[in-house]
Amino acid sequence: MRPLFRCGPRTMAVPVLAAVLAAAAGCADVEGLRDDGDLGTVHAPQTLWKDIHPDPAAPGQEPGTAAVVPRLPKVPGLSMRGVDALAVVRADIKSATAQDGGTGRLVDPRAVQRLALCTQTVDGGPDCPVRPPVLRDVTGNGREELITAVDIDGRLSELRVYTVRDDGRIVRILARRGVLEGVEVAAEHLAVREPTSNPAMFSISDYVWDPAAGIMNLSQLTLDE
C-alpha cells in the first residue's frame, strides 16, 4: 500500500518516522504535502421564502392525472390502430383548455390556435403542428398506446400519450410540456430528453406505467452529457 507521506526514497523503510517528519517539516517532493490554499467556508443550505407555499391544485387540474377524452366514440376491439389521432388530440386540447380556463395549467393556451392550422386531411396538412402518431405498448397490457405531440412555437411542445380502457374509452395517461430534444420508448419506458441551462448537459425524464394511478408516472430524472 502506498505510504501516506513520501519525502524521498528512504521514507519507504521507516513510514512512521517519515509521517512524523513530514507533518512537522513539510516535503519538497511533488507527491508530498502541499498547501491547496483557502478552500472556502462550508455553508449550510438556506431556505428561501419558507413561509410562502403555492395553493394546492384543484381536482383534475394536475397535468399528470389521467383524463377520459370527451366527445370521442368508444374504440372497437380496444385497438388504437385505425383511430383518428388528430381527432383525439383536438378533443383533448379543447377539453383541457376549457378545464383550466386558459391558464395554461393543463395545456399551452396557444395550442388551440395552432390546431386551427390543421386541415381535414388524414395527416392534417403541411401546416398542422401535430406530430405523426406513434403506436407503442407502454402499459404492458399487450395493447398499443397512441403517442404524439403538438408543436407550439418551434421549440415548445405538448407531449401526449393515450390508451384505451377496457370499456373502450380513450384516456390521456401522460401530458408533458417541454422542449422535446428527444423522445424514446423502450421496454415499457418512455424517456423525454430536454436541454438544460448548461449547454453541455441534458435532463432525461423516465416515465413508466403506474397501474394503481392509471398514468405514466415519472420514475427517474437524470442528467446526461
Helices and strands as residue ranges (DSSP letters): G 9-12, H 15-25, E 67-68, G 76-78, H 85-100, H 110-115, E 134-136, E 145-151, E 157-164, E 170-178, E 182-186, E 189-195, E 202-210, E 215-224
